[in-house]
């Protein structure tokens, strides 16, 4: 069967797919239906934290499948408790709400922030500031939170209650603060806009404003979290202390799960019936997340920092790339010789999977990638670039 034509016939055309049909994966490699091998620098857009077919992850998930796959949140679940305990102990948060995706987690964060402000200050304090070029999801409300005009079309009317600040613009931030603001929501490394790190001084100004005015700091760690940036969460490397943190992608190691982490002031913001999710805290997804979190320790963080620094150094040595940015194994680069998608397509032909982020190249390899595999993948990239 021609699976590409079959896809185009029955699946909504919402993705500009690349012309391969992936069959299976092992470690940092994936294989298409024709048996061709590809080195994966995408991790399923940051999801497959330890690559494909990790034995420990498979064992954890399979054991849970053989017990029970789903039961609902009307009952207590051991796997949900174990996963939440790890998130609490490793992050310092007080409570966890489980969702199914990054968008759902960010939606939950927005709801929690507005409820806290309404409970404490009453109506009229509901404005959330986000940053230009931010990305927080594809629901109507999380699209509204995205500080990119390209997302504010087709689906009008969008959810109100958001305003936008240019990233790293401290003067504009001060101008936007008023009595309506209940929260500031940001990514410390903006992923979908090109892997852009925020300035430390700007982040600490945000932190001070939030502390001084009881404005909640929401940090979106959907792409940057769960060891991707060389710490459990990227904000830790800046010394920030948020009120709400969201995560997803790598948390499940390959299964859909998201989480809203509620810190001190938000511990009891939700009571029965205030929020919910049928599939949230699914036992199988939680089993995968529990395994992933069990491997998130200082030795992994140090290894990710070391590999990321090495990879960034190699990218900076290529004259056809510039503006290398990012943290740990979440890196972005500007290509000076061709369109980013053209480079991705050429790398695909040569057996390397990489990503775009707007006009830039994006690299999200599995965290357990070896130095020789980094070298091999970059050799393919540089070979491709040398043909332009």
C-alpha positions in Angstrom: 0.0 0.0 0.0 1.1 3.6 -0.7 0.8 4.9 2.9 1.4 8.5 1.9 -1.5 8.6 -0.5 -3.6 6.7 2.0 -2.8 9.3 4.6 -3.7 12.1 2.3 -7.1 10.5 1.6 -8.3 9.9 5.1 -6.3 12.2 7.5 -6.9 15.9 7.8 -4.2 17.9 6.1 -3.0 19.8 9.1 0.7 18.8 8.8 3.3 19.5 6.1 4.8 16.0 6.4 8.1 14.8 5.0 7.9 12.0 2.5 8.9 9.0 4.7 6.8 6.4 6.4 8.5 5.5 9.7 8.2 1.8 10.6 10.2 1.4 13.8 13.0 2.8 15.9 15.8 1.6 18.1 17.8 3.9 20.3 18.6 7.1 18.4 17.8 5.4 15.1 14.5 5.1 13.2 13.8 3.0 10.1 11.3 3.6 7.3 9.1 1.1 5.5 11.8 0.5 3.0 14.4 -0.3 5.7 16.3 3.0 5.3 18.1 4.1 8.5 17.8 7.6 9.9 19.7 9.2 12.8 17.0 11.0 14.9 17.9 14.5 16.1 14.2 15.2 16.8 13.1 12.8 19.6 9.5 13.0 18.2 9.7 16.8 18.8 11.2 16.4 22.2 9.0 13.5 23.4 11.2 10.3 23.2 13.5 11.5 25.9 15.6 8.3 25.8 15.2 7.5 22.2 13.2 4.6 20.8 12.6 1.2 22.3 14.3 2.0 25.7 14.1 -1.4 27.5 13.4 0.1 31.0 10.6 2.3 29.7 9.0 -0.6 27.7 9.2 -2.8 30.8 7.5 -0.2 33.0 4.7 0.5 30.5 4.1 -3.2 29.7 3.9 -4.1 33.4 1.2 -1.5 33.8 -0.7 -2.5 30.7 -0.8 -6.0 32.1 -2.4 -4.7 35.3 -4.9 -2.0 34.1 -4.9 0.5 31.2 -7.5 3.0 32.5 -9.8 3.4 35.4 -10.6 7.2 35.6 -10.0 9.8 38.3 -13.0 8.6 40.3 -10.6 6.2 42.0 -7.1 6.4 43.4 -4.2 5.2 41.3 -0.8 4.1 42.6 1.0 5.1 39.4 -0.4 8.6 39.5 0.6 9.0 43.1 4.2 7.7 42.5 4.6 10.0 39.5 3.3 13.0 41.4 5.5 12.2 44.4 8.6 12.3 42.1 7.5 15.6 40.5 6.9 17.1 44.0 10.2 15.9 45.5 12.3 16.9 42.4 10.7 20.3 41.7 9.6 21.5 45.2 6.0 22.1 44.1 3.1 21.3 46.4 0.5 19.7 44.2 0.3 18.2 40.6 -2.6 18.1 38.2 -2.2 15.6 35.3 -3.4 16.5 31.8 -2.8 14.9 28.4 -0.7 17.4 26.5 1.2 20.7 26.8 -1.7 22.7 25.5 -4.0 21.2 28.2 -1.3 21.8 30.9 -1.1 25.5 29.8 -4.9 25.8 29.7 -4.9 24.4 33.3 -2.2 26.9 34.4 -4.3 29.8 33.0 -7.4 28.6 34.8 -5.5 28.1 38.1 -3.9 31.6 37.9 -7.3 33.3 37.2 -9.0 31.4 40.0 -6.3 32.3 42.5 -6.6 36.0 41.6 -10.4 35.9 41.7 -10.4 34.1 45.0 -8.0 36.6 46.5 -8.9 39.9 44.8 -12.3 39.5 43.2 -13.3 40.3 39.6 -11.3 42.4 37.2 -7.8 41.1 37.9 -7.6 38.5 35.1 -5.1 39.8 32.5 -2.2 37.5 31.7 0.9 38.9 30.0 2.8 36.7 27.6 5.8 37.3 25.3 6.0 38.0 21.6 7.1 35.0 19.7 5.8 32.7 22.5 4.0 29.5 21.9 1.7 27.8 24.4 -0.6 25.5 22.5 -3.4 25.1 20.0 -6.6 25.4 21.9 -8.5 28.6 21.4 -7.3 30.0 24.8 -3.7 28.8 24.5 -3.6 30.2 20.9 -4.7 33.5 22.4 -1.8 33.3 24.9 0.6 32.9 22.0 2.3 36.2 21.3 2.4 35.6 17.5 -0.1 37.2 15.2 0.1 34.2 12.8 -1.9 32.2 15.3 -4.6 34.8 15.8 -6.6 34.1 12.6 -9.3 31.8 11.3 -10.9 31.0 14.7 -12.3 34.3 15.9 -13.4 35.3 18.4 -10.3 34.4 20.5 -10.3 34.3 24.3 -9.8 37.7 25.8 -7.6 38.5 28.8 -4.1 38.4 27.3 -1.6 41.1 26.4 1.9 40.8 25.0 5.4 42.1 25.9 8.4 42.0 23.6 10.8 39.4 24.8 13.7 40.9 26.8 12.1 44.4 26.6 12.3 45.6 30.3 10.7 49.0 29.6 7.7 47.5 27.8 7.2 45.0 30.6 7.0 47.9 33.2 4.6 49.8 30.9 2.2 46.8 30.7 2.0 46.2 34.5 -1.3 47.4 35.9 -3.9 46.4 38.4 -5.6 44.0 36.0 -2.5 41.8 35.6 -2.8 38.5 37.5 0.0 36.5 35.9 3.0 36.6 33.6 3.4 33.5 31.4 6.7 32.7 29.6 9.1 30.1 28.3 12.7 30.7 29.4 13.8 29.1 26.1 11.3 29.9 23.4 11.1 26.7 21.4 8.7 27.1 18.5 9.9 30.6 17.6 13.4 29.4 16.9 14.9 28.2 20.2 15.6 31.7 21.7 16.9 32.1 25.3 15.6 34.9 27.3 18.0 37.3 29.0 18.7 36.6 32.6 18.2 40.3 33.6 14.8 40.3 32.0 13.7 37.1 33.7 14.8 38.4 37.1 12.9 41.6 36.5 9.8 39.5 35.8 10.5 37.6 39.0 10.8 40.8 41.1 7.6 42.3 39.7 5.7 39.1 40.4 7.1 38.9 44.0 6.3 42.6 44.7 2.8 42.6 43.3 1.5 39.1 44.0 1.4 38.5 40.3 1.8 34.8 39.5 4.8 33.6 37.5 3.8 30.8 35.1 6.7 29.1 33.3 5.9 26.9 30.3 8.4 24.0 30.3 6.5 21.8 27.8 9.5 21.6 25.5 12.4 22.7 27.7 11.6 20.6 30.8 12.3 17.1 32.0 16.1 17.3 31.8 16.1 18.6 28.2 18.1 21.7 29.1 20.4 20.2 31.6 18.2 20.5 34.7 14.8 19.1 35.6 13.5 22.4 34.3 15.2 25.2 32.4 14.1 27.9 34.8 16.3 26.3 37.6 19.4 27.3 35.6 18.3 30.9 36.1 17.5 30.7 39.8 13.8 31.5 39.4 11.0 30.4 41.7 7.7 30.2 39.7 4.2 29.7 41.1 3.0 27.4 38.3 5.1 25.2 36.0 3.7 23.2 33.0 5.3 20.2 31.4 4.5 17.5 28.9 6.4 16.1 25.8 9.4 14.3 27.4 7.6 13.6 30.7 5.9 10.5 29.2 8.9 9.3 27.3 6.6 8.5 24.3 3.1 8.5 25.7 0.8 11.5 26.0 0.8 13.1 29.4 1.1 16.7 30.7 1.2 18.2 34.2 0.5 21.4 36.0 2.8 21.9 38.9 1.3 24.1 41.6 3.7 25.8 44.1 3.0 27.2 47.6 0.3 29.8 46.9 -1.5 27.6 44.5 -1.5 24.4 46.5 -5.2 24.5 47.3 -6.5 26.7 44.5 -8.6 23.9 43.1 -11.3 22.0 44.9 -13.5 19.1 43.7 -15.1 20.0 40.4 -13.0 23.0 39.6 -11.0 21.2 36.9 -10.8 17.7 35.5 -9.7 15.3 32.7 -11.0 11.9 31.7 -7.7 10.6 30.6 -5.5 12.7 32.9 -3.3 10.5 35.1 -3.9 7.5 32.9 -2.0 4.7 34.6 0.0 3.6 31.5 1.1 7.1 30.7 2.0 7.7 34.4 4.0 4.4 34.4 6.1 5.8 31.5 6.5 9.2 33.3 7.4 7.5 36.6 10.2 5.7 34.8 11.4 8.8 33.0 11.5 10.8 36.2 13.4 8.0 38.0 16.3 8.6 35.5 16.3 12.4 36.0 19.1 12.9 38.3 22.3 15.0 38.6 24.4 12.6 36.5 21.9 12.9 33.6 21.7 16.7 34.0 25.5 17.0 33.9 25.7 14.7 30.9 23.1 16.7 29.0 24.9 20.0 29.7 28.2 18.5 28.5 26.7 17.0 25.3 24.8 20.2 24.6 27.9 22.4 25.1 29.9 20.1 22.7 27.1 20.1 20.1 26.8 23.9 20.3 30.5 24.3 19.9 30.5 22.2 16.8 27.6 24.1 15.3 29.4 27.4 16.0 32.4 26.1 14.0 30.3 25.8 10.8 30.6 29.1 8.8 27.2 28.4 7.1 25.4 28.6 10.4 25.0 31.5 12.8 23.2 32.6 16.0 23.5 29.3 17.7 21.2 29.4 20.7 19.6 27.2 23.3 20.5 25.2 26.4 21.5 21.6 26.9 20.2 19.4 24.1 17.6 22.0 22.9 19.5 24.0 20.3 18.7 26.3 17.4 20.7 27.7 14.5 20.2 30.1 11.6 21.2 28.8 8.2 22.9 31.4 6.1 22.8 29.6 2.8 19.3 28.1 2.3 15.8 27.9 3.6 15.6 25.8 6.8 13.1 23.4 5.3 15.3 22.8 2.3 18.1 21.9 4.7 15.9 19.5 6.6 14.7 17.8 3.4 18.3 17.4 2.2 19.4 15.9 5.5 16.4 13.5 5.3 17.8 12.2 2.0 21.1 11.6 3.7 19.7 9.8 6.7 19.4 12.6 9.4 16.2 13.8 11.0 16.2 17.4 12.2 13.5 20.1 12.8 12.7 23.6 11.8 11.5 26.3 14.2 10.2 29.2 12.1 13.1 30.1 9.8 15.7 28.3 11.9 17.0 24.8 12.3 16.2 23.0 15.6 17.9 20.1 17.3 16.3 18.0 20.0 18.2 14.7 20.1 17.5 12.0 22.7 19.3 12.8 25.9 21.2 9.5 25.9 22.8 10.2 22.5 26.5 9.4 22.4 29.2 11.7 21.3 30.0 9.6 18.2 26.3 9.8 17.2 26.4 13.6 17.6 29.5 13.7 15.4 27.9 11.5 12.8 24.7 13.6 12.6 26.6 16.8 12.4 28.8 15.4 9.7 25.7 14.7 7.6 24.4 18.3 8.3 27.8 19.9 7.4 28.0 17.7 4.2 24.6 18.9 3.2 25.5 22.6 3.9 28.7 22.3 1.9 26.6 21.7 -1.2 25.0 25.1 -1.1 
